[in-house]
């Protein structure tokens, strides 16, 4: 049984979502304002947080940012009545896994929730296979989500960590931005390839000795990115 938190001030909508999530064998908790939602998110482990963007007390962007500061990764789906590209990009940039605009069909909503669950389950299975990844002076403990460069601890956001570990599991393989969006961000993010660029730029700034001349995450011009296959793994 999965543990889900809904942070939504429209009580009728929250109740409707709750009823449908029960059919997916979920235990559902509800908070109707942002401050209470963050308190619950920090108090226990959730398999999914469904987060409205506009909330009393604290908005969804700030809650998402705070959740992403936690050591454990929690999938986040944002709900909002806004539909501008700026709002969507902002939600993705702070670490939301998916973004759906009200009004939405329950069929689409449940499909996206199932897709998130499948992706997290697949990630957990890969963690069991390979717990420590290393290349050159870079070392990643997948289970503890710790990263070191030349024995120096590096703090990554959850999304940056997922990108790095994904690259390191497949050295030399070239990924387009669209493929990375699908693998790391998941369902429903077509058209936001610039989000990949900004995350990779920030990741390089943290792990590369010289971000202008990267050794680990390399650009394949006209195609996308790959992790170096000439380093000692």
Secondary structure, 3 states (H helix, E strand, C coil): CEEEEEECCCHHHHHHHHHHHHCCCEEEEEECCHHHHHHHHHHCCCCEEEEECCCCCCCHHHHHHHHCCCCCCCCEEEEECCCCHHHHHHHHHCCCCEEEECCCCHHHHHHHHHHHHHHHHHHHHHHHHCCEEEECCEEEECCCCEEEECCEEECCCHHHHHHHHHHHHCCCCCEEHHHHHHHHHCCCCCCCHHHHHHHHHHHHHHHCCCHHHCCCEEEECCCEEEECCCCCC
